[in-house]
């Protein structure tokens, strides 16, 4: 962690970290909250400022690291040691940007939903079915999807129902200047939700592994996006609860953002993580169905 004199007359702390992947070797300058504000190419010596407000600080800190780096600096035209993986040309069949919220659940209901007789019997017996769960999930994803789609006016890109390789999907993916958010929707109609550091309880019931699964999903998303983008792609997990009567978050170290459906607008003003060019690059990868099929999933965490 180094302190640099800021152009606004104060001091700003920048933490510099090394990042080596896909043939790239870079020093990243980050704010205390982890926001990247610039990076330097170790081999060429070029410095890229991501947030102009910290330009002088970034240049000073990264120049210091480059000067104290014993590795040789090569010319601008030096070839990369490893080519970045490429996706095939995008076809309409592989374009996930046309997916509606809850697309996977719609398909499940269309292919294996209950017939009239099954619905009548279930209603008479008041017996909950898997189809009821799918319908509730679909309603929840529609409501959250509608809220997220409004963020397009603020420079954000939104994708819905991204199918992964093992027959699960990411409910929503939000890509914009504030980074990437993997959003998991949970519809608990007229129920109270309690969220602790690593525990979620519905109506004071048993602990549900929502937070752990959301973190695992975000790591998987980051792995896919970084594989094809060739630069760090910060992905934050988000849990959105729909239709609840009360949402109480008492966590002190929770690494998952928690909202009710209409609170997702709080993500809109976030910035300083991805440039406009990076947003489009990440979005072009995320919307490609083949990207999610080519990178194998990580081991499923124990819950």
N, C-alpha and C positions, 0 to 999 in steps of 0.2 A: 504494500500500500504506500503510495507516494502522495505528498501534498504539493500541489502546484498553485502558483498565484493566479487567481482568476481575473478575467478582464473586467469584472464588476467590482473589483476592489477587495474581495474576500479570498478565502482559501477553499479549494475544492479538493476532496480526496478522490484519487483515481486508482483503482486496483488494476494492475496489469497482469493478464494471464496468457499463457501460451496455448495455441490451438494448432494441431497438426493433423490433417486428414485429407484424403483424396488428392495427395500431391501438393497440398497447400501447407505453408508454415507461416503462422502469423502471431503477432502480439496484439491482444485486444485490450483497449482501455475502457474500463467499466466504472460507472458511478457506484456508490456504496450499495444501492438497491439492485445492482446487477445489470443495469441498463448499459448497453454498449454505446459508446460515444465516438469511437474511432478504432482503427486498426492499422497495423504496419505489416508489410510483406517482408519477412526476414531475409528472403533471397534477393529481392530487388531493392529494398530500402524505401519503397514507396509508402507514403502514409495517406490513408483515406479518412477524412473527418465525416462522421455520420451526423453529428449535431453541431451546427455552426456556433452555437452559443459557447461551446467549450473548445473552440478551435485552437487557441493559444496553449491551453492546458494539455490537450491531446498531443499536439506537436512536440511540446517540451518533454512530456513524460515518455512518449514513444521514441523520440530521438535518443533520450538517455538509455533506453533499453537496447536500441540498435547499436549504439556505440560500445556498450558493454557486452555485446553478444559475440562470442569467439568464432562463430561460424562465418564463412566467407559470404560476401554479398555478390551475387551474379548480375549480369547485365539484364536490361529490361526484357529482352527477347528470349530469355532462357526457357527451354521447354519444361513442361510440368513432368514430374516423375511418374504420375499416374493420371490417366485421363478420367474425367468425370463421367459416370455412367449416363447413357442417353436413353430416353424413352422413344418408342416408335411414334410416327406422326399421329396426331390425335384424330380419331374418327368419331362420327356421331354416336356409335355404339359404346365408345369408351369415354364419352364426355359426361362427367358426373354433375356438371353445372345445371343440367336440365332436371335433376332429381328434385322432387317436391319433398317437403318435410314429411317424415314417416314413410318414405317410399318402400323400405324393406317390410314394414308392418302391413302396408297396403297389399303387397304381393303375397304375404302369408295369409291374410284374410281372404284374398281372391282365390288362392289355390287350395286352401284347406279350412276355410271358414265353415261354421255350422250351417246345416240346412234348416228349413222351417221347423221340422219335427224336433230336431235337437234343441233348437232355441226355445220352443214351447216347453219341452220337458225340463230344461235347465231353469226356466223362469218359474215353473210350477213348484219345483223342488227347492228353489232359491239357492241353487248350488253354483258357486263361482266356477268358471271354466277358464282354460287357457285363452280362449277367444276373447273373453271379457277383458283379460289383462292386455291383450293386443289392442283391443279397441280403446282402452283407457290410455295406453301408451301412444297410440296414434293421435288421439285428441291432444295429449300433452305436447307432442312434437310439433303439431300444427300451430299451437298457440305460441310456443317458444320460437318456432321458425318465423312466424309473422313478425315478432318483435325484432329478431335479428335482421330480417330483410330490410328493416327501416334504417339500419346502420350503413347501408350502401351509399347514402347521401353524405356520409362522413369519411369516405375513402376506404371503407372496409369491404372485403369480399366474403361471401357466405356460401358454404356448401352444405348440403343436407344428405343424411343417410348414406354415408360412405361405406361400401361393403369391403370388409377385410377378408383375408385369405381363409379364415377358419369359421365362416358362416356367422360372424358377428359384424356389427357395424358401428361407426361413429355417428351419433345422432346429428350433430352439427359441428362444422369447423368454421371458425371465424379467423380471417387473415387480414391484417392491416398494419398501420404504422406502430401500433402498440404491441405487435407480436402476433403469435398464433394461439388460439384458444380452442381446446378440445372440450366440447360441451355435451354433457350427459343429462338428459331430461328424465325426471322422476315424477310421475303423476300420482299423488296421494290425495284424492278428493276428500275434503272436509276432515283432514287429519292434522295432528300437531307433529311437527318435526323438531327434534333436538339434535344438534350437531356439536360433538366434542372434537378433540384433537385428532382422533383416529376412529371415531365411532359416530354412527348415525342411528337414532332410534325413532321409530314411528309409533306415536301414541304410547310412549314409554315401554315399547316392546323390546324384543331382542335386538342386539346390535347388528346393523347391516354393514357389509363391507364396501359401501358406496365410495368412500374416500380413497381407499386403497386401490380399488379397481379403476377409479378415475385417474389416479396418478400413473398406474401401469399403462392405461390407454394413452395418456399424454406422452409418455416415454416412447411408446411404439410409434405414435404419429411423428415425433421428432426424428426418430431413427429413419423412417421412410423419407421424410422431406430433406434431411441433411444428406442422405445417400445420393440424391439426384441434384440437389442445389449446390453442394460443395462449399457451403458456409454454415456457421452455427445458426440453427433455427430454434429459438426459445419457444417452447410450447407449454402453456399453463392449463392445468385441468380446471374445469368449471362444473359444478353441480347446480342445476336449476330445478327447483321444486314447483310443481304446478297444482293449483287448486287447494293448497293447504290453508288451514285456519290460523296456524301460528308457525313461525319459523324462528327458532332460538339458536343462535350460534354462540357457544360459550368457550370455544377453542382459543388457546393462546399461541399455539404454534402450528396451526392448520396450514397446509401447503396447497389447499384446494379452495378456489373462490366459491362462495355459496350465495345464491340469489333466489328470489322468487321471479316468476317469468317477466314481470314488467320492470324488474330492476336490472336486467341485462344492458339497458341503455347506459349504465355506469361505465361500460367498457368503451363507449364511443370516443371520449376525449383522450384516451391513452395514446401516447406517441413516443418517438425517440428510440424505438427498438429496430424497426425495419425501414429502409428507404423505400421510396415509391417503386424503384426498379426491383428491389428485393421482394416487395409485396407481390408484384406481377409474376416474378419468377417462382415464388413459392406457390402462388395460386395456380400457375400453369402445370406444376407438378401435382398438386393436390387434386385437381379436377380430372386427372388422367387415371382411369380405372386400372391400367396396367402397372402403375407405380405401386399400388397397394397389393398387387398380386406377386410382384417380383421379389420383394424383400420379405424373407421369412419372418414369422412372428417370434418374439422373445418368449422365454419360458413364462408360463402363467404363475403369478405369485400365489403363495398359500394364503387362504383366507379362512 
